[in-house]
C-alpha cells in the first residue's frame, strides 16, 4: 500500500492521506441536481471523483463511495412546474440520463446513490438537533442556521465571520458572494412538503448532503469532493451544520475540481453556454476521447473547452 498525498482545500496544502480506519476510505461526492442533463463541465468533476476512487482501489484500500442525487430543491420544483410533470417523474428521467452519461465516460457507479427525498426523516432529525442546541432558529418562512454561532464558520472558503453582515437567505440559488444565515427547512404551501415538528415544509439544499454523508460514512468522513464553486456556500454550510450537530470534525480531506470555460467564460446552465455529452457525440467526439482530453489538464486547473482541442485529443487517443 503506497503513500497517497492529497491537496486539501481546508489547509491549502498537499498532505499525506491518513485514513480514519487503516486500509479503509470513505468518499462522499456531491452529485447532480436532476432537473436537467449534466453539462460537460459538471461531468469533469465526476471524472475526477472516479479517478480518486480508482487510485485508492489500485492501492488496495477498501473504498466506500457515496454520491447524492438532489431530487428536491428550488430548481427541480420549478422545472417540474414548467414541464407540468410530477417531481418524481422529472427527477427520475434526468437521473437516468445522468447514469447513462457517467457509464459512457467509463465512470464506476458509486457504491451508494442516495436520493434526497428518501432521506427526509434524517434531515428532520438533524434540524431538530440543531434547534435544540441553539444553532438554528425558527422564522416565519422556515428554519435557519445562525452562522454567527458557528465557531470557525467560513474556514474552508477563507472567510472571516467578523466581517459578515447578518441577514437571512431562503433561496437555494443565492448570491455566492454573500455569506448569510441559510435555510435548513422551508415552510411552503405546496404539494412538495413533509410534516415536521417545527412545521410542514421541505429541506434546504445544504442539509441534504450532511445527512446523507453522515448516514453512510459516519459523523467524521475521510474525503469529500466537489467542484470549486461548491466551496462556498454549499460545503461551507455543510461543515457548519454537521459539526454543530455532532461536535466532531465533519471531513478530514476536501478535494475540489476546477471550472470548465467555453470562450473564456465559465460554462453554466444559467449563462446558456453549455454543451452536453450528446452534443459532443453529434460532433463525432466519443465520450472516452472527451475523458482522455480531461486527463491532459490538472484537475484543479481551469480548462478552456473547444471542439478543435477535443478533436485533436481524440486523434491522439485513437493513436
TAMOFEN-V114299 format. One record per helix or strand. SS is the DSSP state (a for helix, b for strand). FROM is the first residue (numbers start at 1). LEN is the number of residues. If there is no record, write none. Layout:
ss:SS from:FROM len:LEN
ss:SS from:FROM len:LEN
//
This chain:
ss:b from:5 len:4
ss:b from:13 len:4
ss:b from:21 len:1
ss:b from:24 len:6
ss:b from:33 len:1
ss:b from:39 len:1
ss:a from:40 len:19
ss:b from:62 len:9
ss:a from:74 len:9
ss:a from:87 len:18
ss:b from:112 len:4
ss:a from:116 len:3
ss:a from:120 len:14
ss:b from:136 len:3
ss:b from:142 len:4
ss:a from:147 len:3
ss:a from:161 len:3
ss:b from:168 len:2
ss:b from:181 len:6
ss:b from:194 len:1
ss:b from:201 len:3
ss:a from:205 len:13
ss:b from:221 len:7
ss:a from:228 len:19
ss:b from:251 len:7
ss:b from:260 len:3
ss:b from:265 len:2
ss:b from:276 len:1
ss:a from:277 len:6
ss:a from:287 len:8
ss:b from:303 len:3
ss:a from:307 len:12
//
